Each structure stands twice: as C-alpha cells, then as structure tokens.
Amino acid sequence: RIVTRSINCQGKCELDELDGLYKCLADAPDLEITMAADNKATLYVDGTHMGYSGGWGDPVKATTAYDTQVMAVHGINSSPGAAGIILDTGGRGVYTNNTWKCAPVKAGDLSWTQVGFDDSNWADATEYGAFGVGPWGSPDSLSAINKESKWIWTAEPNIDLSVGCRLEIGCVPKYE
C-alpha cells in the first residue's frame, strides 16, 4: 500500500513491524479539519459522515482521531462551471492538492469513502489554485485554511457534477 500523505503526529509515532508504516500512538493529538466546497460537499473520515458544506462560505469544521486512514469528500457542482473542494488540518500535513484522487461518483454509492477502497484507476486531482484565488477568494469563515491547500476537482468541472475525492494517509515521526 502506498501512503500518499502523512500526518504530523508531533513525535508520537511508532513503526508497525507488520506493514513497515509509521502509526500514530494513542496520545497523538486529534486532527482539526476545515473543509469547504463550491457548490456543496460532504466530508467523510474512514467512511463516517463528519459534516456538510453548503458552499465555500459555509465550511465543515470537524475533529477526528489521530489514527485516521482515509479522508474523503463528495462534492456536488450544481451547474457546469467553477467547482472545487478545499480542506486543511491546521498545519498537520493533510490538505487538498494533486496528491488526492478524484473521480465522478454516483449518488448513494459511498464505498469509495471506506478504508481499503481501490482508487488506483482514479485520476490525480486537478488543482484550480491555492486558497485565496478567484472565484472563491478568502472568506473569514475559512481563516483556518492555509496557503498550501489547493482547490481541487476532476479535470472536467463542466461535465463531472458529482465527484468523490479521497486521500489515504499515514503517519511519520516528527524530527526536531
């Protein structure tokens, strides 16, 4: 399994001898997630519904456990045109960019939000700009989003109106 992004466990990691990956220890801090979308989106963590964003000025703010394995967002573009999802974990190393995988998804099928889903046929997310770019700007409601976070979607926002974007994550030790 290839882990595409790592959570900063703030020095609270150990190597799992079975799979060779670092895992966060039980006392690692939780993740504080901020996510928003154009036009709307639902956030899932390891397949669990965490919240709904009704627009880029209406973010989801959620807290999840240190041992999160998959972050997934179901985005809906209400009509052809600009579309995007943006997410950040407050400097903990997980944020939207082209390391995420995105693909059109069907309503009601949430299998892709689960740990173990095979996204190898999904394309890398297309970046539409860093936080602050138009048409979205920098609303105060998204002040927790950092400049490393990118607005992402598939390459076809005019065609793909129901999109799933997901990222498998792991943990690496923090070296001081």
Order of alpha helices (4+ residues) and beta strands (2+ residues): beta-beta-beta-beta-beta-beta-beta-beta-beta-beta-beta-beta-beta-beta
